[in-house]
């Protein structure tokens, strides 16, 4: 069974890499966001995972905040919304060969941790993105957490949202690491649950809203885990 899961992981990984290569090679042919979304759908259809959506996307949302467990998370998000997403990611990812192009070409937002200069650039880039009607999309944990407990949220999301008084919509992805796990070389097809929570306007007078949001998202995650047998 473990060998089959590893073979499935290898196949899924080849599909993901091929889809990224297609996106990079055809970027000048297909306008954004269709190029990226086609690649995401290619991944979703070819490796046989489906998505169950709970709640509703807010068409006025200017920022999506998601928990992060798996490399599938971006493909999942790109296939469940028609919006043009501007992903915020670590600068190191932009500097990577091949994969970095998948972030640079669509003009996503690079952020360098522990850098005041980078913070100024982040705010400038976010303002530009908003003018083009793209949705700033972030993993506020800053990295993957393969467990069922969300990591503390980084302050970058709050700084950007507060500076622009953004309409923020939290989104909970359920157990995506159970389906695709890079560390364990594991993949199995399945049905991923995505939960759109209620959106809100960022209020800088509430200093704790980001920490409180993590607690609310964790509760939604825990409740779904407890009440839906398919997650066990």
C-alpha positions as semicolon CSV with decimal commas, in nm:
position;residue;x (nm);y (nm);z (nm)
1;X;0,000;0,000;0,000
2;X;0,285;0,237;0,087
3;X;0,461;0,159;-0,242
4;X;0,140;0,233;-0,435
5;X;0,107;0,569;-0,253
6;X;0,466;0,657;-0,344
7;X;0,411;0,562;-0,708
8;X;0,096;0,778;-0,704
9;X;0,300;1,063;-0,550
10;X;0,560;1,033;-0,825
11;X;0,288;1,046;-1,092
12;X;0,115;1,344;-0,925
13;X;0,447;1,528;-0,894
14;X;0,526;1,473;-1,264
15;X;0,180;1,612;-1,348
16;X;0,235;1,918;-1,129
17;X;0,578;1,989;-1,284
18;X;0,443;1,937;-1,637
19;X;0,151;2,170;-1,568
20;X;0,386;2,438;-1,437
21;X;0,605;2,399;-1,744
22;X;0,300;2,438;-1,967
23;X;0,201;2,754;-1,779
24;X;0,549;2,903;-1,816
25;X;0,585;2,815;-2,185
26;X;0,241;2,944;-2,284
27;X;0,230;3,249;-2,061
28;X;0,275;3,492;-2,352
29;X;-0,001;3,318;-2,547
30;X;-0,280;3,298;-2,289
31;X;-0,363;3,607;-2,082
32;X;-0,359;3,598;-1,704
33;X;-0,539;3,443;-1,516
34;X;-0,650;3,184;-1,773
35;X;-0,303;3,043;-1,821
36;X;-0,258;2,960;-1,453
37;X;-0,613;2,838;-1,407
38;X;-0,585;2,602;-1,705
39;X;-0,268;2,457;-1,552
40;X;-0,442;2,420;-1,214
41;X;-0,737;2,243;-1,374
42;X;-0,496;2,016;-1,561
43;X;-0,350;1,912;-1,225
44;X;-0,691;1,866;-1,064
45;X;-0,837;1,654;-1,347
46;X;-0,527;1,447;-1,421
47;X;-0,451;1,339;-1,064
48;X;-0,817;1,277;-0,984
49;X;-0,900;1,499;-0,688
50;X;-1,234;1,672;-0,646
51;X;-1,344;1,963;-0,430
52;X;-1,645;2,011;-0,204
53;X;-1,719;2,378;-0,135
54;X;-1,898;2,497;0,176
55;X;-2,000;2,858;0,222
56;X;-1,986;3,121;-0,053
57;X;-1,711;3,327;-0,205
58;X;-1,755;3,699;-0,148
59;X;-1,729;3,868;-0,491
60;X;-1,614;4,185;-0,314
61;X;-1,326;4,017;-0,130
62;X;-0,990;4,188;-0,184
63;X;-0,782;3,944;0,020
64;X;-0,808;3,569;0,070
65;X;-0,636;3,415;0,373
66;X;-0,588;3,037;0,367
67;X;-0,433;2,777;0,592
68;X;-0,153;2,585;0,420
69;X;-0,077;2,212;0,433
70;X;0,013;2,094;0,084
71;X;0,154;2,188;-0,255
72;X;-0,195;2,119;-0,389
73;X;-0,337;2,423;-0,209
74;X;-0,262;2,672;-0,487
75;X;-0,414;2,447;-0,755
76;X;-0,722;2,396;-0,538
77;X;-0,772;2,768;-0,489
78;X;-0,714;2,852;-0,855
79;X;-0,986;2,606;-0,964
80;X;-1,258;2,719;-0,724
81;X;-1,257;3,089;-0,808
82;X;-1,266;3,285;-1,131
83;X;-1,084;3,576;-0,970
84;X;-0,732;3,675;-1,073
85;X;-0,524;3,582;-0,769
86;X;-0,202;3,757;-0,671
87;X;-0,013;3,514;-0,450
88;X;0,218;3,643;-0,177
89;X;0,520;3,416;-0,128
90;X;0,868;3,414;0,019
91;X;1,132;3,581;-0,198
92;X;1,337;3,259;-0,190
93;X;1,064;3,089;-0,394
94;X;1,083;3,360;-0,661
95;X;1,459;3,300;-0,683
96;X;1,425;2,926;-0,743
97;X;1,501;2,797;-1,093
98;X;1,189;2,700;-1,290
99;X;0,938;2,736;-1,005
100;X;1,031;3,100;-0,959
101;X;0,913;3,175;-1,312
102;X;0,565;3,047;-1,222
103;X;0,552;3,331;-0,968
104;X;0,742;3,602;-1,154
105;X;0,556;3,580;-1,485
106;X;0,208;3,642;-1,337
107;X;0,361;3,925;-1,129
108;X;0,288;3,775;-0,790
109;X;0,418;3,943;-0,475
110;X;0,753;3,852;-0,321
111;X;0,817;3,919;0,048
112;X;1,147;3,900;0,231
113;X;1,114;3,819;0,598
114;X;1,267;4,044;0,863
115;X;1,328;4,326;0,615
116;X;1,183;4,676;0,655
117;X;1,266;4,754;0,292
118;X;1,071;4,446;0,184
119;X;0,773;4,557;0,392
120;X;0,762;4,890;0,208
121;X;0,783;4,704;-0,124
122;X;0,507;4,466;-0,010
123;X;0,272;4,758;0,059
124;X;0,361;4,918;-0,276
125;X;0,309;4,592;-0,467
126;X;-0,019;4,526;-0,285
127;X;-0,152;4,868;-0,380
128;X;-0,061;4,807;-0,746
129;X;-0,230;4,465;-0,741
130;X;-0,550;4,610;-0,596
131;X;-0,565;4,871;-0,873
132;X;-0,574;4,590;-1,129
133;X;-0,864;4,421;-0,948
134;X;-0,662;4,116;-0,846
135;X;-0,720;3,945;-0,511
136;X;-0,424;3,934;-0,273
137;X;-0,400;3,570;-0,163
138;X;-0,184;3,466;0,130
139;X;-0,098;3,175;0,356
140;X;-0,066;3,371;0,683
141;X;0,111;3,080;0,854
142;X;0,405;3,155;0,625
143;X;0,484;2,788;0,564
144;X;0,318;2,448;0,542
145;X;0,181;2,274;0,849
146;X;0,103;1,909;0,779
147;X;-0,073;1,862;1,113
148;X;-0,428;1,958;1,208
149;X;-0,314;2,260;1,411
150;X;-0,255;2,589;1,231
151;X;0,072;2,767;1,295
152;X;0,077;3,124;1,432
153;X;-0,014;3,380;1,166
154;X;0,255;3,621;1,044
155;X;0,185;3,992;1,069
156;X;0,226;4,068;0,696
157;X;-0,138;3,994;0,617
158;X;-0,257;4,231;0,887
159;X;-0,023;4,510;0,780
160;X;-0,141;4,495;0,417
161;X;-0,509;4,459;0,508
162;X;-0,500;4,741;0,762
163;X;-0,312;4,980;0,532
164;X;-0,573;4,939;0,260
165;X;-0,883;4,868;0,471
166;X;-0,935;4,550;0,275
167;X;-1,235;4,322;0,260
168;X;-1,081;3,998;0,386
169;X;-1,228;3,651;0,337
170;X;-1,081;3,359;0,535
171;X;-1,082;3,017;0,367
172;X;-1,022;2,685;0,541
173;X;-0,871;2,395;0,345
174;X;-0,932;2,059;0,506
175;X;-0,648;1,807;0,542
176;X;-0,487;1,865;0,204
177;X;-0,165;1,706;0,337
178;X;-0,359;1,381;0,369
179;X;-0,383;1,371;-0,011
180;X;-0,047;1,512;-0,123
181;X;0,251;1,520;0,112
182;X;0,589;1,616;-0,031
183;X;0,779;1,524;0,286
184;X;0,639;1,171;0,304
185;X;0,631;1,118;-0,075
186;X;0,264;1,036;-0,046
187;X;-0,040;1,096;-0,266
188;X;-0,387;0,951;-0,289
189;X;-0,687;1,078;-0,489
190;X;-0,971;1,215;-0,282
191;X;-1,228;1,483;-0,217
192;X;-1,095;1,804;-0,062
193;X;-1,330;2,019;0,144
194;X;-1,295;2,398;0,118
195;X;-1,486;2,625;0,356
196;X;-1,547;2,992;0,273
197;X;-1,596;3,186;0,596
198;X;-1,768;3,523;0,634
199;X;-1,570;3,817;0,502
200;X;-1,495;4,130;0,704
201;X;-1,331;4,471;0,669
202;X;-0,988;4,492;0,830
203;X;-0,995;4,731;1,124
204;X;-0,656;4,856;1,245
205;X;-0,813;4,970;1,572
206;X;-0,851;4,601;1,656
207;X;-0,491;4,497;1,720
208;X;-0,580;4,131;1,774
209;X;-0,798;4,062;1,472
210;X;-0,539;3,841;1,299
211;X;-0,477;3,627;1,607
212;X;-0,852;3,606;1,668
213;X;-0,899;3,502;1,306
214;X;-0,657;3,214;1,349
215;X;-0,863;3,093;1,646
216;X;-1,186;3,117;1,442
217;X;-1,034;2,935;1,144
218;X;-0,899;2,663;1,371
219;X;-1,244;2,618;1,525
220;X;-1,403;2,584;1,180
221;X;-1,135;2,328;1,093
222;X;-1,184;2,133;1,417
223;X;-1,563;2,134;1,388
224;X;-1,549;2,006;1,031
225;X;-1,302;1,739;1,135
226;X;-1,523;1,626;1,423
227;X;-1,853;1,632;1,235
228;X;-1,755;1,481;0,901
229;X;-1,651;1,113;0,910
230;X;-1,481;1,138;0,571
231;X;-1,196;1,336;0,731
232;X;-1,107;1,061;0,978
